[in-house]
Amino acid sequence: MEKLNKAKHLSTGDMEKTEGVRKSSTAKWLYLMVLVAGILLYIIWGAAYNAFLDIGLYSIVILMVAFGLCGFALYTIAPDGGKK
């Protein structure tokens, strides 16, 4: 019976906290993957086409790296989305 009583005392607030951590952790890793993909795109595309000074490549890579850095930094600083 005690196990049943303990199960009743579990609140949904605890479940929401774990879901929030999982969502922010997933988002943080997705932003990190965008950052790494931007760097890899620059290296691979530049090596394949000898176009390290291509303005089109810069425009794509800068966006990917900027979104990756900003998103990763924001989810690292405030992992719960700034909620207290």
C-alpha positions in Angstrom: 0.0 0.0 0.0 2.9 2.4 0.7 4.0 2.1 -2.9 0.6 3.1 -4.1 0.6 6.1 -1.7 4.0 7.2 -2.9 2.8 7.0 -6.5 -0.1 9.3 -5.7 2.2 11.9 -4.3 4.1 12.2 -7.5 3.1 15.5 -9.0 2.9 16.5 -12.6 5.2 19.4 -11.7 8.1 16.9 -11.4 7.3 15.5 -14.8 7.1 18.9 -16.4 10.6 19.7 -15.0 12.1 16.6 -16.6 10.4 17.3 -19.9 11.7 20.9 -19.9 15.2 19.7 -19.3 14.9 17.2 -22.1 13.6 19.7 -24.5 16.3 22.3 -23.7 19.0 19.6 -23.9 17.7 18.5 -27.3 17.5 22.1 -28.6 21.0 22.8 -27.3 22.5 19.8 -29.2 20.6 20.7 -32.3 22.1 24.2 -32.2 25.5 22.6 -31.7 25.0 20.4 -34.7 24.0 23.5 -36.8 27.3 25.1 -35.7 29.4 22.1 -36.6 27.5 21.6 -39.9 28.4 25.2 -40.8 32.1 24.7 -40.1 32.1 21.4 -42.0 30.3 22.9 -44.9 33.0 25.6 -45.2 35.8 23.2 -45.0 34.4 20.5 -47.3 33.0 22.9 -49.9 36.1 25.0 -49.9 38.3 22.0 -50.4 36.2 20.4 -53.0 35.8 23.4 -55.2 38.8 25.4 -54.1 36.4 28.2 -53.2 37.5 29.3 -49.7 36.9 33.0 -50.7 33.5 32.6 -52.2 30.9 35.2 -51.0 28.0 32.7 -51.4 29.7 30.2 -49.2 30.3 32.9 -46.6 26.7 33.9 -46.6 25.5 30.4 -45.8 28.2 29.5 -43.4 27.9 32.8 -41.4 24.2 32.2 -40.9 24.7 28.6 -39.8 27.5 29.5 -37.4 25.7 32.5 -36.0 22.5 30.6 -35.3 24.5 27.7 -33.9 26.5 29.9 -31.5 23.6 32.0 -30.4 21.2 29.1 -29.8 23.8 27.0 -28.0 24.9 29.9 -25.8 21.3 30.8 -24.9 20.4 27.2 -24.0 23.6 26.9 -22.0 23.1 30.1 -20.1 19.3 29.5 -19.4 18.7 25.8 -19.7 15.0 26.1 -18.6 14.3 28.8 -21.1 14.7 31.5 -18.4 11.7 30.1 -16.3 12.1 30.0 -12.6 
